[in-house]
């Protein structure tokens, strides 16, 4: 494969075709179903799928089949099936992305908006540009570039779902539905991940799992005047604090439930040290610090491991607590909180959920009533060791495209699809990467895609496809 020509073609296609179409995709308010109960009626998810379908079809890749797959009462899925080039190795390459978006949110900078594509300083601003509208364009462009310049690729299936930002609830059903068509998946390329900087390619080697649980502690049928009831009836908030102390050390944030902890693999510790050494500030500079606030730990390696391999608890919602302006002298009847645990990549989320429920319902102080509402559990993911052919391809792409060695990182978030795929295809190799680098602002105002970096990632995927076909 003429790799110099590949990079030039990728850059040209991004400038002439991808950017205009991706900008139009930004304009479609394709909010994920969890944030838009009327998604089916609004038709925005369908519009996003149709927009990308038309672009891919117009590329005219020989033999490619472009299909919108729909299961009853589920979000649509775009499937692109590209036959292998002559002489390529057996197996299917599955290239993943998603077309649904986070809600718009307020607070965008002047001249910017969630559904208004704006290019400034080599960045495309707008919701869904970086997370993850560009992924399908990058995958198809990489395939085109390989074909145009003497490269080879195995059968490639591009799968673009529309429920990732809602936790991919429909994806297991689609994987089962498509299992025979997908065949033997030997390489998974996911373009929905991040980058520690824009100087090199970053490979994600682990993703945390998650458990969320709505917990209510009730002490009365209705509120009572605090002057009458306090000191007699226990506070639901105090009971809740005692129960939470069983789960988390409030002084350190350490999770005390064994089922939520794992031994961190030595290779992941070594990789973390190497990445921090290559990009100091990788973790510390990834968040906007309040003036005077200190991090949980001073050692950046420990911060990285906290975020990628250790469990954490966040209280992400509450009910039963009136706002200060509406609060009276009342001993409230109940307190409800939504607990969100991030789990180590290899922890069992179902076992973790059972253990948390048991901790919260055994010997409850004062015999208070504990009930549960919505619960959710998602798999984490720990990448398999790289095959020699893949490591060589990444080395070549890093040298020739980026001019810097590639590095690895574990992410504190989740992509449930990766755990599902590893269970389904345990022998597959994984390339989980992406253009969500510093200041991409996924999920928050001023989301943007670094266009030159996205093009480089596209070229790197072309290297990987060719290497996989010739392994």
Secondary structure, 3 states (H helix, E strand, C coil): CCHHHHHHHHHHHHHHHHHHHHHHHHCCCCECHHHCCCHHHHCHHHHHHHHHHHHHHHHCCCCCEEEEECCCCCCCEEEEEECCCCCCCCCEEEEEEECCECCCCCCCCCCCECCECEEECCEEECCCHHHHHHHHHHHHHHHHHHHHCCCCCCEEEEEEECCHHHCCCCHHHHHHHHHHHHCCEEEEEECCCECCCCCCCEEEEEECEEEEEEEEEECCCCCEEHHHHECCECCHHHHHHHHHHHHECCCCCCECCHHHCCCCCHHHHHHHHHHHHHCCCCCHHHCCCCCCCCCCCCCHHHHHHHHHCCCEEEEEEEECCCCHHHCCCEECCEEEEEEEEEECCCCCHHHHHHHHHHHHHCCCHHHCEEEEEEEEEECCEECCCCCHHHHHHHHHHHHHHHCCCCEEEEECCCCHHHHHHHHHCCCCEEEECCCECCCCCCCCCCCEEEHHHHHHHHHHHHHHHHHHHCC
